[in-house]
Amino acid sequence: MSDSLDHIRIVLVEPKEPGNIGAVARAMKNTGLSRLYLVNPPDHTSGAARAMAHGSGDILYGATVVSSLSAALEDVSLAVGTSHRKRREFDIVHPPSVAVDKLLSLPANHTGALVFGREENGLTNDEIQLCQMISRIPSAVRYPSLNLSQATLIYGYELFRAAHCETPYKPSSSDLANRRELESMYEHMQSALDKLGFVSRHRPQTFIRSIRRIFNRIDMEHRDVATVHRIFRQIDRFVARHGLDGDR
C-alpha cells in the first residue's frame, strides 16, 4: 500500500468558528492529510482561520465547500462518522485504530472520509446514518471535551502511523459500492416495502436504520448492490402484477 493519504478526506459539518477550521487544516498538514471538505462553513479564509492554519494555507484555501453532508460523501466508499456521545440507535462504535484500519484497507481508487460534527452538538442522527462506521475517541472522563483540531490530530496521527508501518494493509475489493449507490439501494428497498404494504411495529425511520445497520457491517460491492436491486425489482413486479397498493 502507498503511504499517501490522498484518498482520505476530512469533512467538517457546519463548523462554527473560522479559527477551528484553520486549526484543523494545521493538524491535517502535520499528519499527511490534504483533502478538506466543509459543509456550510463560515468564512474559512478569514484572518482567524489563516492565523490558526499556520503553514497549511494550501489546505485551507484548497478546501471544497458544499451545502450538505450528502454532497460531501457522494463519491465516498467508506464514511466514518465521529461522535463523542453514545446513541441508542447506533450502538456499534469503534475506536480510532479500528476506523483507521478500515480506511487504509480501501483500494487506491476508492475514497474514504472522516466526518466531524458541529462544535457544540456534533452530528445529527440523520447525518450519522449516512456513514458506514461510527467511531469515538476513548476518554478518561464521561463527557470528553475535545475540539475539532484535537480530534482531527488524533485520527490523523493514527492514519499517518498506520500508513507508514512496515506491514502493508491488504486492500479490500476494488469493486466497492460508493455511498450514492448504497443510498439508491436503500431508497429502492423502502419504496418496494411501502408498495408491498409492509408495516413495522417500530417507527419506519427506525426500521430503515436497522436495515442500514445490517448492511453497514458488510463491504458491499457493486454486484452486491445489483443483487439487492434485482430482489426488490421482483417485489415491484409482483406488486404491479397483483395490483397491491400498499394499504392492504
PyMOL commands that set and color helices and strands:
alter all, ss='L'
color gray80, all
select helices_A, chain A and resi 18-30+47-52+57-61+69-72+96-104+125-128+148-163+179-196+204-215+222-242
alter helices_A, ss='H'
color red, helices_A
select strands_A, chain A and resi 8-13+35-39+64-66+78-82+112-116+133-135
alter strands_A, ss='S'
color yellow, strands_A
deselect
rebuild
show_as cartoon
